[in-house]
Amino acid sequence: MTAEVQNPKSVDENGNLNGTTKFDSFLISTKYIGTDYSYKHQIVWKNAIGFLILHLLALWGVILIVTGNIALKTFLWTVLFMYAATIGITIGAHRFFTHKTFKGTPLLKVFLLCLQTVAGQNSTFIWARDHRLHHRYSDTDADPHNSKRGFFFCHIGWLMMKKHPYVIELGRRIDMSDLQADKMIMFQKKYYYYLYFVVAFLIPVFVPIYFFNEHWLSSFLVCYCARYILQLNGTWLVNSAAHLYGTRPYDRKLQPVESWFVSCISLGEGWHNYHHAFPWDYKAAEESMHFNSNATIIRFFERIGLAYDLKIASPDMVRNRIVRSGDGTHHVLGNDEAKSAVSAIGPLHPLNPTYNSTLKSPDAILKPEGLPLFHEKDVLINNLTRRNVAG
């Protein structure tokens, strides 16, 4: 990271530049934002210990499941809630509220907000703010879960440590005006912990106890601890594995990768190189990609009148991006040399979690303004294209 020296005359007696904060002054003078490996994150021990306890309880719950010490109804109930929570994050918090990849009726918004609350990953407002920051400053010190700091950090470690100063300051500058103007979003933000207790803890645990005659401890360990931690780790793999192990057929300058494995367990969120190249596409993948049930669910919402104005990247736009900036591994437009430049521990197959390109990964060094979150001109053009094709 490189910085130029400021002209002292432009700084007032409070250390501010033309009325801006010291951090604004620093950003003005900073040429690039990358990863400063000399910076040491400070551990938040209550978070670290809390996650350790939750994982141990979840392991206990998993053991109860695999040893058959819970009722089948309890297991199916747990799977249902885990699936619902996943949809709440992947379709609700991610594709709908953060990236605005489609529009929805008030009924759909309430439904997705409820499912997002079940997931227990903070309020939709805070989730969207952190994710927009992640996209704007992806894989740099301003990214909350910077993958350049290794698998553990971007998977779970970032939640056990104090935020980097860039994350704090630049997070305050992310435009959240659209969500701030949404009364439903702000209601959930205000009453999040009360809502979470009811829909993510009380209901999942109480129903098996009352209706399935499940022991209260088993219900707590399976329906809350195991369900919550397994679902969390599935989501975290999008931040970790989908940034480290895979290929970059759409943009070799972006750290995120295409991961069959992550897509399989996250309902389609692992086509991450495509998603970071076209963050406003509701599919978060090419139309032909596998393991993308989220896109199918969104189209179902459209068919029944709950979702509309689904945004897409046109085939020509995608093709041009592949040819211009892809790493050569695209299944149709790639080349044999790049396609063969992959390795894995064990079977060499895209479903192997370690399937990874041996081509050089990008440096992830960005200008202070970061990457664009939305391409409104492209979105408008593609909406017109989609309507013309449909017509």
Protein Blocks (a to p, Z undefined) as FASTA:
>chain_A
ZZddddfklpcfkopaehiafklmmmmmpmbdcddfkbccdddfklmmmmmmmmmmmmmm
mmmmmnopacfklmmmmmmmmmmmmmmmmmmmmmmmmnopaccdfklmmmmmmmmmmnon
ojfklmmmmmmmmmmmgoiaklmblcknojklmmmmmmmpccdfklmmmmmmpccklmmm
pmklmmmmmmmmmmmmmmmmmmmmmmmmmmnopafklmmmmmmmmmmmmmmmmmmmmmmm
mmmgccdfkbmkbmbdcdfklmmmnoopammmlmmmmmmbmnlpafkbghilklmmmmmm
mmnopaghiacddfklmmmmmmmmmghlafklmcfklmmmccdehjadfklmklccfbdc
dekiacfklpafbdfklmmmmmmmmmmmmZZ
